[in-house]
Amino acid sequence: MTTSDRHHRIDYLEFAVASIPAACRFFGDAFGWTFQDYGPDYCEFRDGRLTGGFFHGTPQPGGALVVIYSDDLAATQAAVERAGGTVMKPVFDFPGGRRFHFRDPDGYEWAAWTTA
């Protein structure tokens, strides 16, 4: 038996959200993600590389920190704020680059980083 290239790699993420349309609006506006609806209680998102889903439920902030790469951190922060996100930790340096943390409208904490 051989393993696939997907073996032991993150393959999909799911988030409980209070409003699927609001989550799609936020991530579409902030990052340009696309979406595929699967009925009133589930929507798949695509960021161009990774897929995941939003399901209607009680948001459960405090899970894994999902980190998004950005070629232009200032522009990404501005897009997050315009879309309704809240910066929780302003841009700071860390070994390997700079990043900031933000909360989406459902309260999940995310981070965006860059090497520059």
C-alpha positions, -999 to 999 in steps of 0.1 A, spaced: 0 0 0 13 35 -9 3 68 5 -10 97 -15 5 132 -16 -24 142 7 -15 118 35 -12 136 68 -18 171 53 -45 196 61 -71 189 35 -102 208 46 -114 232 73 -149 238 86 -162 266 107 -196 270 124 -209 305 115 -240 324 127 -248 335 91 -234 317 60 -242 348 37 -224 371 61 -193 348 63 -192 345 25 -195 383 22 -167 389 47 -142 363 31 -152 373 -4 -147 410 2 -115 406 23 -97 379 3 -116 373 -30 -126 337 -20 -153 319 -41 -181 298 -27 -203 268 -37 -236 266 -18 -249 232 -8 -283 241 6 -292 266 34 -270 251 60 -236 246 42 -213 264 19 -179 254 6 -152 280 3 -122 280 -21 -92 303 -17 -75 291 -49 -55 264 -31 -74 251 -1 -111 243 3 -133 242 34 -168 249 46 -190 271 66 -220 254 83 -248 271 101 -243 267 138 -230 283 169 -196 299 163 -168 282 182 -139 306 185 -107 294 201 -98 266 178 -67 264 157 -52 296 145 -55 297 107 -28 318 91 -32 334 57 -2 345 36 -2 380 22 21 396 -4 10 431 9 2 430 46 -10 466 48 -35 461 19 -47 428 35 -53 445 69 -72 473 51 -94 447 33 -101 429 66 -111 461 83 -133 472 53 -150 438 53 -159 441 90 -130 423 107 -113 436 139 -76 437 143 -67 420 176 -29 423 174 -14 450 152 14 441 128 45 427 147 78 411 137 85 375 144 112 351 131 105 348 94 84 378 88 56 401 101 20 394 109 -12 407 125 -41 389 141 -78 397 135 -112 384 144 -138 377 117 -175 387 123 -182 354 140 -153 359 165 -128 334 151 -92 346 154 -71 345 123 -36 358 113 -22 372 81 16 371 76 43 381 51 80 374 47 88 410 38 
